[in-house]
Amino acid sequence: MSVKRVKITFHGHAAFSIADGTHTVLIDPFITGNPQAEAAGITADSIDCTHIALTHGHEDHVGDTLAIARRCDATVLGPYELCNMLGEQGLEKLEPANPGGGVDLPFGRITMTHAFHSSSYGGKYMGMPTGLVIRMGDTTIYNTGDTGIFGDMALISEIHRPDVLILPIGDRFTMGPADASRAAEMVNAPIAIPCHFGTWPLIDADPDRFTPNGVEVRRLEVGGSTEV
């Protein structure tokens, strides 16, 4: 029996699409004002999706959520307080959740995990920052969200057995390359995809220093894709 492949596309900074040919989950769609996306000619209007998944409330992650969700009639999953804010802006197809919980969706399931960061939008508290475990068909992807390294990443891996790890390496506001390398070794997914680096000078970490042992690193160009 053939296994359905999942396509992961990088839109710059921490924005990704995960697609199975029927459904597309757009993660943290910061496109407008994202210098990496703009340099690659990517616009918010050029991205379609069925679902949007948000890790936390910072503007460089919420990004174009409202515009894309309205245009695509997409369902938005995110932390409870962030979903409340989006509801106040007129969105109706919302799936609020918090760390430890999950939501069954047409393509599979999204489970929220802890992340060590902060979360606000326009100066207002937007709930706990989170990571996302996305199960699409036979493929499981763990997106840590913006975070520092923490020991329970190993427990998350033990529970969910991810095939792919997506994690930040930019330093200052998240893990840098050294801690991210250690995190990737703890999670021990076969494939690791780095993000959240090089967007601005403050997070201009050297991606060549992201060198986890025993893990295949797939560094995607902005606009580039990989299949798993």
Phi and psi in degrees as a GROMACS rama.xvg file:
@    title "Ramachandran Plot"
@    xaxis  label "Phi"
@    yaxis  label "Psi"
@TYPE xy
-75.6514  146.01  SER-2
-100.238  130.53  VAL-3
-70.8838  129.119  LYS-4
-82.6671  152.352  ARG-5
-115.12  134.506  VAL-6
-105.13  127.272  LYS-7
-110.801  123.813  ILE-8
-119.871  135.084  THR-9
-100.754  125.276  PHE-10
-105.028  10.7032  HIS-11
99.7941  150.809  GLY-12
59.3397  -102.69  HIS-13
-129.365  19.6232  ALA-14
-94.393  127.634  ALA-15
-136.941  151.738  PHE-16
-111.983  139.183  SER-17
-124.003  119.703  ILE-18
-132.821  142.993  ALA-19
-113.503  9.66316  ASP-20
96.7907  -18.8849  GLY-21
-118.939  -44.9666  THR-22
-117.494  147.911  HIS-23
-132.06  122.848  THR-24
-99.9664  122.73  VAL-25
-102.035  121.028  LEU-26
-101.531  129.101  ILE-27
45.3192  66.9725  ASP-28
-80.0662  65.2204  PRO-29
-84.1738  98.6415  PHE-30
-115.319  -57.1218  ILE-31
-67.1705  124.521  THR-32
87.4426  -2.76911  GLY-33
-86.8883  108.767  ASN-34
-61.0087  -30.1399  PRO-35
-69.0425  -44.1271  GLN-36
-65.0485  -43.3562  ALA-37
-63.2968  -39.8974  GLU-38
-64.8448  -28.2911  ALA-39
-90.6836  0.78036  ALA-40
76.2308  19.9534  GLY-41
-89.8816  131.986  ILE-42
-122.654  161.088  THR-43
-61.8383  -33.3137  ALA-44
-71.8084  -14.9318  ASP-45
-89.8502  -2.60383  SER-46
-112.373  125.39  ILE-47
-110.583  153.129  ASP-48
-160.264  162.984  CYS-49
-102.407  -24.7847  THR-50
-140.679  149.449  HIS-51
-122.665  132.574  ILE-52
-120.594  125.848  ALA-53
-112.68  133.643  LEU-54
-84.6042  -34.8474  THR-55
-166.375  -177.566  HIS-56
-93.6676  -0.0890227  GLY-57
-63.1985  146.642  HIS-58
-59.7866  -29.9873  GLU-59
-80.8851  12.5832  ASP-60
-128.865  -41.6357  HIS-61
-65.3161  -44.7202  VAL-62
47.5395  -119.384  GLY-63
-94.7968  24.0556  ASP-64
-53.0006  -49.6289  THR-65
-59.7653  -49.6308  LEU-66
-64.9471  -44.1029  ALA-67
-70.397  -41.2401  ILE-68
-61.7364  -40.5859  ALA-69
-67.6298  -44.3982  ARG-70
-67.0324  -39.8072  ARG-71
-94.7386  -3.96258  CYS-72
54.1517  44.3914  ASP-73
-87.447  149.396  ALA-74
-83.3389  134.618  THR-75
-110.993  125.781  VAL-76
-108.053  135.198  LEU-77
-169.001  177.611  GLY-78
-57.7299  151.145  PRO-79
-52.4898  -52.9849  TYR-80
-65.3808  -36.2133  GLU-81
-65.7443  -41.6061  LEU-82
-63.8158  -36.4431  CYS-83
-59.7881  -43.5263  ASN-84
-62.4748  -42.9039  MET-85
-65.9057  -34.6633  LEU-86
-63.9285  -37.6564  GLY-87
-65.7161  -22.3356  GLU-88
-88.1296  2.12889  GLN-89
107.261  -4.44149  GLY-90
-73.6356  139.875  LEU-91
-114.581  -30.0149  GLU-92
-88.6769  82.914  LYS-93
-122.919  143.51  LEU-94
-128.014  85.3063  GLU-95
-73.0604  147.896  PRO-96
-155.476  175.685  ALA-97
-145.27  165.116  ASN-98
-54.8395  134.971  PRO-99
97.9448  -22.4547  GLY-100
-99.523  168.783  GLY-101
-149.749  169.13  GLY-102
-132.507  126.964  VAL-103
-78.5851  133.418  ASP-104
-132.555  166.843  LEU-105
-56.7092  -28.6894  PRO-106
-93.5974  -12.5721  PHE-107
156.824  -117.995  GLY-108
-155.673  145.817  ARG-109
-119.578  125.137  ILE-110
-112.531  136.174  THR-111
-90.899  142.277  MET-112
-122.858  170.459  THR-113
-69.2072  153.935  HIS-114
-145.602  150.305  ALA-115
-107.344  100.11  PHE-116
-161.277  -152.494  HIS-117
-135.597  171.745  SER-118
-157.016  113.731  SER-119
-151.363  161.036  SER-120
-142.943  121.79  TYR-121
58.9866  31.4897  GLY-122
81.7374  0.934535  GLY-123
-105.084  141.967  LYS-124
-62.3197  132.749  TYR-125
-121.496  30.6967  MET-126
84.6149  -174.351  GLY-127
-74.9474  141.063  MET-128
-68.1123  151.838  PRO-129
-139.397  162.899  THR-130
-105.489  170.41  GLY-131
-132.193  129.094  LEU-132
-105.329  112.762  VAL-133
-106.476  115.839  ILE-134
-102.714  114.588  ARG-135
-122.002  107.28  MET-136
62.6951  -124.397  GLY-137
-94.5848  5.92631  ASP-138
-111.129  135.019  THR-139
-119.956  128.028  THR-140
-121.478  125.98  ILE-141
-104.393  110.353  TYR-142
-100.719  113.079  ASN-143
-69.0731  -16.6489  THR-144
67.4396  -177.546  GLY-145
-69.8939  124.565  ASP-146
-165.838  159.378  THR-147
-87.1696  171.41  GLY-148
-71.9388  144.782  ILE-149
-149.924  150.908  PHE-150
-63.5981  -30.2277  GLY-151
-72.5227  -1.70905  ASP-152
-57.7037  -35.4194  MET-153
-66.0604  -37.4885  ALA-154
-68.5615  -41.9617  LEU-155
-57.3408  -42.3252  ILE-156
-64.7724  -41.5994  SER-157
-61.8912  -38.3927  GLU-158
-74.0858  -44.8405  ILE-159
-103.558  -18.4984  HIS-160
50.7111  61.3312  ARG-161
-67.6174  146.221  PRO-162
-85.8296  -27.9684  ASP-163
-137.292  139.093  VAL-164
-115.067  128.94  LEU-165
-113.646  126.989  ILE-166
-151.034  152.89  LEU-167
-81.0845  149.246  PRO-168
-133.947  11.996  ILE-169
-77.3504  -13.5598  GLY-170
72.3089  176.725  ASP-171
66.9315  -60.8554  ARG-172
-101.978  -12.2987  PHE-173
-143.765  -171.934  THR-174
-55.8824  145.43  MET-175
-92.25  -177.779  GLY-176
-58.5274  -38.0824  PRO-177
-67.4819  -49.6472  ALA-178
-65.9805  -36.8591  ASP-179
-64.6795  -36.4067  ALA-180
-62.1688  -43.8598  SER-181
-65.2174  -39.7329  ARG-182
-61.7002  -43.2081  ALA-183
-63.3413  -35.6987  ALA-184
-67.7067  -38.1896  GLU-185
-64.8809  -46.7414  MET-186
-67.7706  -39.1634  VAL-187
59.8506  33.3211  ASN-188
-70.1109  147.542  ALA-189
-59.8307  -30.3332  PRO-190
-126.686  136.632  ILE-191
-125.572  134.192  ALA-192
-119.135  114.725  ILE-193
-82.6035  152.374  PRO-194
-152.858  -174.176  CYS-195
58.2088  48.5017  HIS-196
-146.962  148.617  PHE-197
77.0206  0.820566  GLY-198
-70.2666  -41.0792  THR-199
-138.773  163.028  TRP-200
-56.4636  -32.172  PRO-201
-65.8909  -21.2585  LEU-202
-123.618  37.5555  ILE-203
-88.7572  55.5548  ASP-204
-72.8301  155.934  ALA-205
-83.736  110.761  ASP-206
-65.5565  -19.7139  PRO-207
-67.8409  -14.0079  ASP-208
-88.2822  -2.00939  ARG-209
-87.1718  97.5203  PHE-210
-136.201  64.7713  THR-211
-66.9967  138.168  PRO-212
-73.9749  135.22  ASN-213
75.2702  13.7035  GLY-214
-127.235  135.054  VAL-215
-80.3669  119.58  GLU-216
-91.8386  123.698  VAL-217
-114.094  100.101  ARG-218
-89.6746  109.668  ARG-219
-86.7493  136.313  LEU-220
-68.5391  154.053  GLU-221
-63.4646  125.329  VAL-222
90.9827  -7.7647  GLY-223
-86.0974  161.893  GLY-224
-134.728  161.065  SER-225
-142.902  152.283  THR-226
-111.059  144.339  GLU-227
